[in-house]
């Protein structure tokens, strides 16, 4: 944050797809927004949407959930809460 506030430009990249989507980079973006620092998002490859388009499933509407909890009991609770949704769902 200090470097950004001093006028430096910083790029956030991720080896896990689009930065800040199910990625800890969202914390950097949030901090920048709160500090009134500009954030510029550049579009790029998106594995979730690419998979949706190639799946043959109904693409609209869709619900992006991201990662389920790592603990099985928590996963079951999450899936139970989601089971009534009618949209195509994307999980990572």
Secondary structure, DSSP 8 states (H G I E B T S, - for coil): -HHHHTT-------SSSSTTSSSTHHHHHHHHHHTT----------HHHHHHHHH-S--SSEEEEE---SSHHHHHHHHHHHTT--SEEEE-
